[in-house]
Amino acid sequence: METRWSRREQELLDIELLDPESEVSRDRWWRFRVEVDAYDLPYDPPLPREQTTWWLYMDPGTRCETWVIRDDDGMAAALRLQLFDDSNRHLAWAAINVRPDVRRGGLGRALFGHAVERARAEGRRTLNVGGPRSDAAAEFADAVGAERTQTLLRSVQRLDQIDRDKLGRLAKRIAKAAPQYSLVRWADRCPDEHLGDYIHAKNGMLDAPVADGIDYEPHEAKPDLLREAEDRNASLGIKEYVICARDDRSGEFAGLTQLWNVGGIRADQGDTAVLQAHRGHKLGVRLKTEMVAWLAAVDPHIQEVQTFNDPDNEPMLRINRELGYRPSELWDDWTIAVRPPS
């Protein structure tokens, strides 16, 4: 597949690498993203500074580069490029944002060209670009020769609109029906005595379906990378909450759910997984229901939780509906093959 962006457009613009350690750069990046998201996702709560800072760093084993184009009004456009170094070393993942008042002026195309060049220089064969669905995004993808290969549905749970007493009764019914499972929970750092079981449960996600076109291989959780991620989150002021279901007959963790408070009033749902041998006991519903109750007790200022799912993953979507999640919008990933240097 050939890209059809103009190299001349890229050469005429000054594309700079943002320094995530610079307080000034982080502030400008935050103000830029607030303006972009207010236009593209006007129904969302304002982005907190902590969340936009979190986006400048990736999980251990992955590098994040943020490239920006500036004008007299500050940041005009930005490219966040994710480069996997632990697994998926063949792949780069990008997100491109352009300030609303300077769109359709070639900035996004120039940054896409820069992403292709960086992916090529890093020896990657595939570049994915993702974002919320729009006609403009589809037109842009067509112009650069990218193919839509994955769609995710974002859903939002508004905590003031759900019946928490009803959810509590639901959790009790599930627990009574499957009394062999107890719950283990922690905030921020996995206790050493649970680390091995937690890693095993997280790797239960490896059988989740992945769209073939995005050329992505689910990565294996590893203790050292998990500890690095916990340390990074702590340094950025990110709160993580984890609940695991334990099979009391064997002592193994049968499933998990995790959630991050990244500042502001909206939290981010992470993985929810139940190991194959333990499915059929509604553990996913129980885990996510218990998370709502726990979050309300320890972080009462959180008003919303967002989650992303495959629109065809009906079992998880059914759980989400039962818990009061409502569909928000679709997000697409577009893929292009990167030719090696000639």
BELTA-V419219 format. One line per field, one symbol per residue. ss: DSSP state (H for helix, E for strand, C for the rest). psi: psi as a letter, one per 40 degrees, with the letter a starting at -180 (. if undefined). burial: I if it has 9 or more other C-alpha atoms within 8 Angstrom, else O. A space follows every 10 residues. Layout:
BEGIN
ss = ???
psi = ???
burial = ???
END
This chain:
BEGIN
ss = CCCCCCHHHH HCCCEEECCC CCHHHHHHHH HHHHHHHHHH CCCCCCCCHH HHHHCCCCCC CEEEEEEEEE ECCEEEEEEE EEEECCCCCC EEEEEEEECH HHCCCCHHHH HHHHHHHHHH HCCCCEEEEE EECCHHHHHH HHHHCCEEEE EEEEEEEEHH HCCHHHHHHH HHHHHHHCCC EEEEEEECCC CHHHHHHHHH HHHHHHHCCC CHHHCCCCCC CCHHHHHHHH HHHHHCCCEE EEEEEEECCC CCEEEEEEEE ECCCCEEEEE EEEECHHHCC CCHHHHHHHH HHHHHHHHCC CCCEEEEEEE CCCHHHHHHH HHCCEEEEEE EEEEEEECCC CC
psi = hhifihdddd deihhihhhe ehdddddddd dddddddddd geeiiihidd ddddeeiiii ehihhhhihi aeebhdiihh hhhhedifee iihihhhhhd efifeedddd dddddddddd defiehhihi iihidddddd dddefihhei hihhihhhde eigddddddd dddddddgee hiihiihdhh ideedddddd ddeeeeeiih hddefhhhih iidddddddd dddddefhhh hhhihhhedd eiheiiiiih hfiaehihha ihihideeie efdddddddd ddddddddge eheihiihih eegddddddd ddeeihhcii hihiiihhii h.
burial = OOOOIIOOII OOOOOOOIOI OOOOIIIIII OIIIIIIIOO OOOOOOIIII IIIIOIIIOI IIIIIIIIII OOOOIIIIII IIIIIOOIII IIIIIIIIIO OOIOOOIIII IIIIIIOOII OOOIIIIIII OOIOOOOIOI IIIIIIIIII IIIIIIIIOO OOOOOOIIOI IOOIIOOOOO IIOOOIIIOI OOOOIOIIII IIIIIOOOOO IOOIOIOOOO IOIOIIIIII OOIIOIOIII IIIIIIIIOO OOIIIIIIII IIIIIIIIII IIIIIOOIIO OOIIIIIIII IOIOIIOOOO OIIIIIIOIO IOOOOOIOII IOIIIIOOII IIIIIIOIOO OO
END
